[in-house]
């Protein structure tokens, strides 16, 4: 049984009484602590560059508790990260025992752990007593004692279900987690320049360093960057003296005691340019490739080699940017940005289906109260965060996570609502970054932006939906009313029939005449337009050559999805081959942060006013994974966790394809040609939508449909199962 299915089984079952033991902590604490370690690895030409938003820390004292009903005496084994005490039925136990005998009967077990350095964590193993997500945790138990020595109860305490991941042995505490490593060799050498063959991420290794002098290392995603010692984004500098190596990036000093020196800081690169001064030398180089082990369950193959290469490069881009968390790019930021992560989640559902990675990233982005700014300081990134949580539930059916994250969602929505104007809409206030996208001409960010209001409406709808799942009827009604209020205002305020779409913004109640694609794309994605309005938007905005083109994969993701949702897969296939295929024709081994087809040579490398500022491995570039999985293979859940799903396949100009989509039950496999479709699934209630035909997909069997197609549509000729 897969890890995801075990998680789903826990959520759906109310009779499960035995759990596999695992390390547990206060939900979100470990994720924030681990994220702080990762987010603070960024450097700018060797200078430490921490995130510029608020960074939180874990609770230093956490109480873990569970209710017991034992049919026989039981000995438990206890491991913790931190100092701890134990109470059994309210009575303190002497010392910090690693074993404890608990007699038969009903009991309450409380273990309180203090740890300043790493998140308090607990591992308990016994015959039936095991630490797991069913334990309750709190960072304050609100106990007090009156003048007679009577202790209070804990009725005012807020308890959460414990957080956990996959640390399932007392010898693997959470604080010791590290990514996997693999030694790689350069593919070729040209003087001082070493080429590792494709974009990669890890720790450079110098073999047999010796002598006295300096070793300068210049990293590059391109040979131009690595050779440009004055402007490359990342570099290292060693001094060798007195049989010691001094790493000036970290001020670490170490003896030369073996034949390999491994740099302390990881870097992203394909090329490394190594220069020496004095008589310092080395014999060769290699690297420790560092990665998160992920299994690519999703797959796609078709008759077109360019599309196959798009899929493969998208997969590798995701593998490099999927680390402890979903990060943006591996060279420059190496940070967790909510807008980038929201797209990584969606691609993950069609590639890895790693629910833990989604939850860790969501917790890290949320941080802790008090909330003093938008996530990453960006208004739209906060709104994506809300939307992504309901998306996660749809793909996973993980009710437990919704209960855990819901109080944080409430606090964040209270913060967002505190920044509304008199119309109930959001405007950028002091300290807010209103992003939308990188554009090739200035975008006015003042006043009410239609794009932000459309995202805001969707975020409020997501909040109402989650409120329903967790059983908060009061919140559900309130947020539904707020979403309806926004729905009644957005079109009258922003939609312009003469221009055929949403104007960009209103300032002091006055509509602008600026038209960008963003608002119209998202209105299509969220089904906020009538059929006639969709047709108008497509003709006058999305396919209008006079409307500013989108040049980032970030927003091309949503542009292509909007066209797919309108059934324009053939057009999307052509545009994907032109845009993502264009990067491949330029020699890309991973997909980029931005691509302008008319640029050439070193123009593709510059961004942010820096000659090599552009990330050539950016998570939001891997869009084809999601687009091919959802809109060509055509698989999507229609009920949480794929308990119900539909398959709406489309060749989109291809002759044939075959693809697998991961689900909590296993895989859904689809093969399609111009004459037949074959579908098999490991679980769930499925429906095949083929033109106007609706066909049930039998669970545990293989469905084959033979059909023909002409200008009048699709005609089913034969249906068989085996």
N, C-alpha and C positions, 0 to 999 in steps of 0.2 A: 504494500500500500504506500502511495507517495506521501511526502511530507505535506503537500497541499491538501490531499484528501483526508489525512489525519486531522489537520486543522479544521477542515469543513465538517468532519464527523463530530468533532468536539462542539462546534457551534450548534449543530442541528440536533444533537442528542441531549436529552435531559436526564437520562438514566445511566450515563457513563460514570462509573464509580472508581475506576482504577486508571491512573495516569503514569506515563513514563516520567521518571524524575528528571528534572532539569534545573539549572541555575535560574533564579528569579530575582527581580529587582522592581523598584517603583517604575511604572510605565513611563517611558520617555527619558528617564534619567540616564540610562546607559547610552541611549542613542545620542543625547546631547553631549555627553562626555566624549564619546567616540568621535562625534562630528567635530567637536572643538579641536581634537588632535589632528584630524584630517584637514579642516578648513585653514589651519594655521601653518600649513606647509608651503604656502605660496611665497615666492620671492620675485622681486623685480631687479634683474641684473645683480643678483646676490644679496639684495637688501630684503629683510624680513617684511612681509606685507600681510598683516592680519585683515580679516573682514571688517568692513566699515559699518556693520549693523551690530545691535546689541547681542552679546554672547552670554548665555546663561550657564549655570552650573547645576550639578545634581544636589538633591537633598542629602545632607551629611548624616542624618539619623533617620532610619526607616524601621517601622515595626511590621513584621510579617506574622500573620495569624491564620489558623484554620480550626475548624470544628472536627472532633474525632468521635467515632463510635466503634470501639474495638471489641471484637468477640473474644480476643485472647491477649495476654501480655505481649508487648512488642518493643523491640529495641530499635532505635533509630540512630543513624550516623549523620553527623552534622558537620558541614564545611561552610565557612563564611569568608567574605572579603570585608574585614573590619572587626573591631571589638564587638562583643555581643553579650547579652544576657538572655536567659530563658525563664519564662513563667509557665507553669502548668496549673491550670485552674486558678490563676491569680497569685500563686505562690512562687516567689523567686527561688531559682535553683542555684546552689553554690557554684561559683567559678564559671568557667567557659568550657563545659564538657564536650568532647567530640562524640560521645555516645550517651544515650539516655534511655532508660527503661521506663516505658509508660504502661501502667496496668490496664487490664480490660475495663471497659466501661466508656461512658461519655466524658469527654474532656475538651477544654479549649487550650490550644498551644499557641503561645506568643513568643516570638524571637525578635529582639530589638538589636539592630546593628548600627554602629557608628563608624564612619570612614570619611576622612577629609580628602584623601587623595583620589580615590576611585569610588564609583557608585557602590553603596552597600548592597551586597548580593548574598544569596543564601542557596545552599544545596542540602536537601534532606533526603535520605534514602532509608527505607525500611521495607518490611514485608508488604504492608498496605499503605503506609504513610510515606508520601513522596511529594517533594516540592514541585509545583507546577502552576499553570495559569489560573487554577481554581483557588489558590491562596489569595487572601486579602492583604492589602498593604496600605499603610498610611504614613505620612511624614509628621503627624502630630496626633497624639492619642487623647489630648485634652483631659488628662487625669488631674485630680487635685485631692487634697486631704483636709478635712475640717479639723477643728480644735480637739475633737474627741478621737482623732486618728482614723475616722471612717473615710475610706476611699470613695471617690465618685465613680459613677459608671462612665461609659464612653459613648453615650447616646448622641453627643454632638459631633462625633468624629466622622469624617468623610473617608470611606474606604474605597479603594480601587482594586480591580483584579490585577494580579501581578503581571509584570512584563517578562518576556522570555524570548529566547531565540533558539539556538541549537547547541548550547553548551551542556552536554548530557552526561558529563563525568565530573566527579569532584576534583580530578586532576587537570581539568581544563577551565579554570575560572575566566569569567568574561574579560577581565582587564588584561589578560595575556593574549587576546586575539591578535592575529596578524594575517595579512594576505599571503597567498602562496607565491613561491618564487621558482624560476626556472632559468638556468644559465643559457644564454644565447650568444652566438658568435657573429661578428660582422660578415656580411656577404662579399664585400670587396673593399679595397683600400686604394686611395689615390694620394700618395704622398702622406701628408699629415691628416687627411680626411678619411674617416671610416664610415662606411655605409652599411647599416643593418638591414637594408632591403625593403623595409616598410616602416611606417610610423610605429613607435613602440613606447613603453613606459617602464622605467625601472632604475636600477642603480648601476652606474658605470664601474667597471673593475679594471685596474691597472695591474698587469702581470710584471713581477720582478722590478718594482721601482727601486732606484738606487742612485748614488751620486750625491752631489750637493748643488742645489739650485731650485728653480721654479718650474712647475708644470701648470700650464694654462689650458683649460678645457672650455671649448665653445660649442654649445649644442644648437642644433637646428632641425626644423621640420623640412628644410630644403637645403641644398648645398650652398645656396647664396647666403642663407642666414648663418650657417655654421662658419663660413669663411669670413663673414663680416664681424670682426672682433669688436668693433665699436658699437654695433647696434643689435647684435643678437639678443634675444629675450632672456636667455638663461646661460649661466657660465659657472665655472668652478676654478679655484686657484689653490694649489698645494705648494708648500715649501718643504724641501728635503734638506735636513741638516742634522749632523751628529747622530746618524742612523735613526732619525725620527722623521715622521711626516706630520706637518702642521696643516690642517684643513682650515683655511681662512674663512670659509663660509660658516663654520660652526665653532671656530677657535679650539677644536679638539686636537690633542697632541697624542700620537701613538708611536710605539716602537715598531721598526720594521722587523717583524718576527716570522713572517712567512712570505710566500712568493706572490701573494695577491693582496692588493689594497682595494677595498670596496668603499666608494664614497658614501657619506652618511645620508645625503639627501637624494631622493628620487627625482628624476627628470623625465620629461617627454621629449623624444627626439627620433629622428631617423639617421641623421648624420652627426658625427662628432669630430671636431677639429681640435687636435691636441698639439700644442706648441711647447717647447722646453727652452729654458734659459740656464746658463752655466753648464755644468756637466751632469745635470739631472737627466735620467733616462728611464725607459721601461721597455720590455720586450714585445708586448702585445696587449690587446684590450679584449674584453668581453663585457657582458652585462648580466645582471640578475633581473630578468623580466618579472615584474610584480603584477599579480592579477587576482581577481575574485573568481574562484572556480564556479563557472556557470555552465549548465548543460543547455545547449540550443535545441529545445524540443520542437519549436516551430521550424518549418522548412518551406522552401518554395523552389520549384524548378519548372522551366517552360522551354519552348522551342527557340527563344530569342537569347543568344549569349550575352547581349548587353544587359538585359533584365536580370539574368542570372548573376552577372557580375555586380549589378546594383544591390541585389540581395546579399551577396557575400560580403561586399564592402560595408554595407549597413550593419551586418552581424558583427563584423570585426570592430567597427566604430562603437557599437553598443558594448562589446566585451571590454574595450579599453576604458570607456567612461562609466562602466558599472563596477564600482569599487566597494568600499564600506557603505557607500551611498551612491545614488545617481548624481554624478557631477556634470558640469557643463562641458568643459574642454580640459585636456590633460596637460597642455603646455603652460597656459597663462594663469587663468583664475584657479582652476582645480577646486572650485567652490560648489556648494549646493545652492542653486538658484531655483526658485519655485516654478517659474515659467518653463525653464529647461526640463526640470524634473517631471512636470505634468505630462510632457510629451514622452519622456523616457518611460513613465508608467505605462502609457498606452502601447508603446513598442514592446515593452516587457511582456504584456499580456499575450502578444502574438509570437514571442520568441522564447523567453525563459519561464514566464509565469511564476516569478519569484515574489511571492506575497510579502515575505519578510523584508526584502529590499525596499518595497514600497512603504511598508509601515515604518521602518527605520528612518527613511528620508522624510516622511510626513511628520514624525515626531521631532526630528531635528529642526525642520523649518518652523514648527510651531513655537519652540522655545518655552518659556515660562512666564507667568504673570509677575509683575505688572506689564501689560502690553503698552508700549510707548511709541510704536511705529508700525508701518505695514511690513509684511514679510519681505526681507531683503531691501526694505525701505520703499518698495515699488507697489503702488496701488493695485495694478492689474495682477501682480503676482500673488497678492493676498486672495483675490477673487478666484484665481485658478486653483488655489489650495483647497477652497471649499468644494469646488466642482470635482476635483480629483478624488476627494474622499468618497463621494457617492459613486463615482466611477469604480473605485476600488471595491466597494460593496457589491456592485453589479457583477463584476468579474470574479469575486471570491465568495460571496455570501457570508463574510466574516462579521457576524453580529457583535461578537465580543469586542473587536477593535472599535466599532462605532460607540459602544458603551464607554470604552476607555477614553476615546478622543473627544467625546461630546462636550464635556465641561470646557475643554479648551476651545472648541468651536463656538460655544456660547460666548466666551470671553472675547474672542476675536470678532464675532459679529457685533457684539456690543460696541467694540472699539470702532469698527467700520461705520456703524450707524451713528456714532457720535460725531462723525465727520461729514454728515449730509448737509446739504443746503436747504433753503426754505422750500424747494420743490421736492425734497426727499431724494435728491441725486447727489452723486459724488463729484467733487472738484478737487484738484490738487491743492492742498494746503501747505503751509510751511513745513518743510522736512519730507514732503512726499515726492517721490520720483514717479512721474507718469511716463511710462515707457512706450507701450504699444509695440513698436518695432524700430529697428534701424532703417531709416529711409534715405533716399538719395536726393531729397530736397527737404528744406525745413518744414517741420510739422508744428503747428501752433498747439501748445499744450494748455492754454488758458481756458477757463470756463468749464462748461459741461461738455465732455467728449462723448459722442454717441457710442463709441466703442466701449468705453468704461461702463456706461449705463446698461448696455446689453449684457456684458459680463456680470455686472452687479445683479441684474435680474436673475440670471442663471444661478449665481452663487446663493441668492436668497431661496430660490426654488430647491437647490440642493440641501440647504439648511432645513427647509420644511420637510423634505423627504427623509432626511436622517432623523429629524424629530419624531416622525411617524414610526420609524423602525425601532427607536429606543423607547417609545411609549410616552412621549411628552406631548400630550394633546394641546396644551396651552400654547407651547412654542409653535407647534405645527400650524395652528389656526392663525397665530400672529404673523408668521413668516409667509403663509399663503396670501394673507391680506396685503402684506407689503409687496410681494411679487406682483399681485394683481394691480396694485396702484402704479407700480413702475410700468407694467404692460400697457396701461391706459394712457401713459404720458409719452412713452418713447417715440412712437410713430408720429403723433401730432407735433412733437418738439423737433424731430430730426428728419423725418422722411420727406423728400422733395420729389413730387411726381415729375416735374419738368426735367430734373436731373436724373431720375430713374433709380434713386437709392437714398441712403442716409447721408446727410451732410456731416462733415467732420465734427463740428462743435457749435455751441451757442455761447455767446459772451454777452452778459447783461440782457439776456432775453432775445438777442438778435442771432438768427441763423447765419452761419457762414455759407459761402458758396463752394468751399473746398470739398472735394469728393475723393476719398481713399477707398480701397477695397475692403478694409478690415471689418467695418461694421456690417456690411452686407454679407460677407462670408459667414460671420458668426450668427447672424440672424437666420441664415439658411440652415446652418448646423443645428441650431436650437429650435427649428421649426416655428419661428416667430413671424413668418410671412405666408400670405395666401399664395395659391398657385399662380395667379396673375402677377402678383408682386415679384415672385421668384423669377418668372420669365422676364419681367422688366429689368430686374437687377442683373441678370445674366447678360442681357443684350447691352445695357447701357453702362454697366460698371465692370463686371468680372471679365468680359471679353472685349471691352472697349480699349483700343490701343492708346487712346488719349488719357486714360487714367493711369497714374504712376504705377510702374511695374514693381513687383515685390522681388527683392534680390537676396533675401535671407531664407535658408531652408526652414527657419523657425516659422515664418508666416506662410511660406509655400506649402508647408504641412497642412495648414487649415484651408488654404486656397484650393489645393488638390482634393481635400476631403469634401469641401462644399460641392465641387463639381461632381465628385463620385456620388454624393448623396442625391444629386439631380439625375443620376444615371448616365453621366458623360464619361464613362470609363475609357472609351477609345481616345477621347481628347486628352484625358489624364495620362494615359500610357504614352502618347506622343510627347507630352510636355515633360514627363519624368525622364524619358530617354534624351530629350534635349537638355534638360537642366542638370539632373544628377549624372546622366551620361556625359554631359559636357565636362564635369569634374573628372570623370574617369578618363576622358580623352586628354585631359591636361596632366595625367599621370597620378591622380589621387589614389592613395592606398587606404585612406579614410575620408569621410565626408567633412566638409568645411563649415565654418561659422557663417560665411557669406560667399556668394558666387555671382559675379557679373559676367555673363558670357562674352561681352565685348572687350573685357580686359584680356591682356596677354602677358606672358612671362612673369616678371617680378611684380607686376601690378596685382596679381592674385595673392600676393603675400602681405600687402600692407592693409592696415586698418587702425583706427584711433590715432591717426597722425604719426604712426610709427611704421617703419618699412617692413617689419615682420610681426606687427601686432595681431594679425589675424590668426585665429586658431584653425589649424588644418585637420583637427580631429575634434569635432564638436557633436555632442549627443543629439542635438536637434537636427543634425544633418541626416540621421538614419531613418528618416520618414518612410522610405519605401517599404520597410518591414511592416509597419502598421497599415499603410495603404493597400499593399498587396494582400495581406492577411484578411483585412476586414472587407475590402471592396472588390477584390478579384476572386480570391478563394471564397470570400463572401460570408465568413462565419462571424456571428455575433450573439451574445447572450440576450435573451428577452426576459429572463427571470434571474434572480441572483444566483451566482455560482454555476451557471449553465444548467440549472435544473430544467430550464426550457431554453431553446436556442433556435435560430433560423440560419439557413444557408441560402444566400442570394448570389450565386456565382456569376462571374462575367469574364469572358475571354478578353474583352477590350482590345481587339485587334490581334491577339495572340492566336496561334493555331491550336495549342494545347498547354495545359499546366497541371501540376500536381502539387498539393500543399498539405501541410499538417498544422493544426492550431492546438496549442496546449490548453487544457481545461482542468478544473479540480478533479475531474473523473479520469483523466488520461488525455487522449487525443481525439480530435475530429479530423478525419482525412478526407480530402476531396480531390478527385481527378476529373478533368473536363477536357473535352475536345469539341469539335464542331458538330459531332453526332451523338455524343453520350456524356453522361455524368455518373460517377460512382462515388458514393459517400459511405463511410463507416465511422462509428462513434463508440467510445467506451462507456458512455452514459448520457443521461439527460433525455428529455423529450424534444425531438427535433422536427423542424418543418423545412422542407425544400420549397423555395419560391422560384419558379422558373417561368418567366413571363407572367401570364395570368393564371398559371397552374399553381396549385398548392398541394404538396404531397408529403405525407407523414414519413419520417425517417425511423425505421424500427430500431429500437435499442438493442445493441449487441449483435446486429446483423449488418450485412452490406447491401445497400440499395443501389441499383443501377437503373438509370433512366435513359432510354434512347429517344432522340428527338430530331426534328428537322426545323429549319428556320428559313423564312422568306420575308418579303416586305410586309406581310400581314401579321408577322409575329412568329412565336414558337408553337410548334405542334408536337405534343407527346405521342410517340408511336408505341412504346413498350416500357413496362415497369416490371422489374424482377428483384427478388431478394434472395440472399443465401446466408 
